Amino acid sequence: MNVLPVVNTVRATLTHQAALAGADPAVASAINEVVEALAPALRLAAMELTEQAAAEVRAQLPGHNVDVVVVDGDPTLRISETTSAPPRTEGEDFVSRITLRLPPSLKDLVENAADRAGESVNAWVVDVLGRGANKGAKSGRKITEPFDL
């Protein structure tokens, strides 16, 4: 997804609207400053939309990995076939899906922990969540609230 055309469209739209106010150079300068200030927010919005698109595609393409990668500063979807079956937990099928929005620093920590464990991020998260939930189950109480991992 190339973000530059989106920024240029916003610039053109604002410039067109400013033309209605006359050919005032101060207005044109202000519009350029506003567009430059909006560019990072537009890039972030593009990244969030790409993450949402990846989640939708992922849900519709079983047997495929759908990742968002940044190429030349722009978010891009990378789709590949899954090379191995996901890990199974005591005969259960993986039919449930949760999409998490994480700060980049936490995502990096999770990816590094999974890498150190020699597991995929999904397998590592399932294992950690399972152990955390089992702690409460072993103590005889039902988990009905958030818990620390």
N, C-alpha and C positions, 0 to 999 in steps of 0.2 A: 504494500500500500504506500504510494508516494504521497507524502503530506504536503509537498510544495504546491501542487495545484489547488489544494484546499485553502492554503494561506493566500494564494494569488486570487482565488475567487472571493474571499473575504475582503481583500484589499480592493478589488474591482468594484464590489458591491458598495463598500463604504465610499469609495471615490465617486461613484455614480450618485450616491445620495448627497455627497458634499457639493457636487456640481449644481444641485438644486439651490444651494445657498450662495451661488456665485463663484467666481474664480478667485477667491481669497487665498493667497499663498499660505497664510497662517493656518487656515482650515486644512489645506492639503498636507502641510507639515504635521499637524496634529493627527491626521488620519494615519500617516506613515508611522508615527510613534505608537499609536494605538495598535496597529497591525503588528508591529515588532514586539510590543508587549504581550499580545495575544498568541504569538507563534508558539511559545512553550506550552501554553494551555491547550492549543490545538494539537500539538504533538502528543501530549498526554491523553487527550480525548481519543486520538487515533489509536494509541496503544490500548486503551480500555476497550474500544470498539473491536479491535483485532482480537483481544483476549476473549471477548464475548463470542465473536465469530468462531474462534478456535473451539470454544466449549460446545457450540452448536454443531460444528462439523464433527468433532470428536464423538458426540452423542449419536450421530448418524452414520459413522464409519467404524463399526466394530472391527477389531483386528488391525487398526491403524493407530499410529501415534500422530498427534497433531500438536505441534509446538509453535510458539511465537518466538521468532528470532529477529534481531535488529540487523538489517543489512543496509549499509551506507546511511545510517541514522534513521531509517524508516522501518516500522514493524512489518514483518512478513510471516506468512504461515508456511511452515514446513510440515509436509505430510509424508509419512513413511509407513510401510507395513510393519506390523509387530513381528519380530523375529522369534519370540518365544512366548509361551503361554504365561499369563499372569500367575503369580503364586496363589495356591488355594489354601483356605483356612478350614481345616477339619471337614472336608467334603462339601463345604458351602460354595455356591456359585457366586461370582461377583456380578450382581445385577443392580446394585445401588451406586449412585454417583453423587459426589459432593464437589461443588466448585468453590474453592477458597480464594479469597483476595488477600494476599500477603504483602507486607512491605518487602522490598527487594532484599534487605538485610536478613530477614527471617527466611526467605526463600533460599538465599545462599547458604544459610546455616543448615537447613533441611537437606539441600542437595549435597553439601559436604558430608553431613552425617551419613546419608544413604551411601555415598561413594565409599566412605571409610568402612562401612559395614558390608560393602560388596553387593548391595541390593539396589533395585530401582527405587526411585522416590516413592512410587505407589506402594511397593512392598514394605519399605521402611515405615511409611506413615501408617499403613494397616497394622503392622506389628506393634508400633508404639501406642497407637490408639487402643488396640486390643489389650495390651498389657495394662494400660491405664484403666480401662473399663473393668478388666478382670480383678484389679486390686479392690475395687468397690464391691464386686460380686462376691469375692472370697471373704470379705468382712461381714457378709450377710445383709448388706444394705443395697437397695436398688439405686442405680445411678439416675438421678433426675435433675442434676445440676451440672454445670461445667466442672471440670477437674483439671489439675495441673499434671503435665506429663513429666 
